[in-house]
């Protein structure tokens, strides 16, 4: 027997009750009003902000230029390397020039001037790529020499999170040092999300830098790290305190983060704070140490041996 109930097929919008439509319209109005009241809206009719997706795409290609054949989905046969590099350089240049110009216009640059600066900076960054490759290979060598579990350099480049984090830092630092707004932080925070390593692009880091394991490492904006430094997971190079103006607002700028001199090793979970804190060359900072003051060169700092009590229970009898 046929079902006597007839259900009319209509679009969802037609079936929506009048009261619900009115409620949704009111919600829409309030959301739109919040754009003007609170900000946080990238208005297409104003100076457009950089595209995070485009910046990350350019960064990935720059890392591929640093390690061709290791990063990306395609292999690069030697006979095609010139064609591959030429196309990648062109692509990066076009994207970076546009995104840097957007960032500068957002910072009140006149558009023509912004595009001239963006063009110059993009070319300068690409000019630096051979030098950056040399520095990054030094970082890879440091990882190989500093990790007994590393079997070969290829393993490090392909799998170690520190390679992605440090490569991103070194690229972003070039833009930061040229006072490009927004773009360096987009790059560094992408790497933070990918690797768990948070390196501010303003930090100054010397050659042959190795972060073992990596997760949870934080390196603040004004940190200075020398040559041949090794950090383990969970290390924080942070600010001790923040100065405030008479109105209670944070005072920006100034040296807020520590200096780590050459050949220092900092073990897992150590926290080193303060812009005046200097860790002398060839020192060793033990795990979970909390430091807010300087230590001289060739110093070993530990928290001492915790007291460990072992209680042996007698076996129960049936």
Buried (B, 14 or more C-beta within 10 A) or exposed (E): EEEEEEEEEEEEEEEEEEEEEEEEEEEEEEEEEEEEEEEEEEEEEEBBBBBBEBBBBBBBBBBBBBBBBBBBEEEBEEEEEEEBBEEBBEEBBEBBBBBBBBBBBBEEBEEEEBBBBBBEBBEEBBEBBEEBBEBBBBBBBBBBEBBEEBEEEEBBBEEBBBBBBBBBBBBBBBBBEBEBBBBBBBBBBBBBEEBBBBBBBBBEBBBBBBBBBBEBBBBBBBBBBBBBBBBBBBBBBBBBEEEEEEEEEEEEEEBBBBBBBBBBBBBBBBBBBBBEBBBBBBBBBBBBBEBEEBBEBEBEBEEEEEEEEEEEEEEEEE
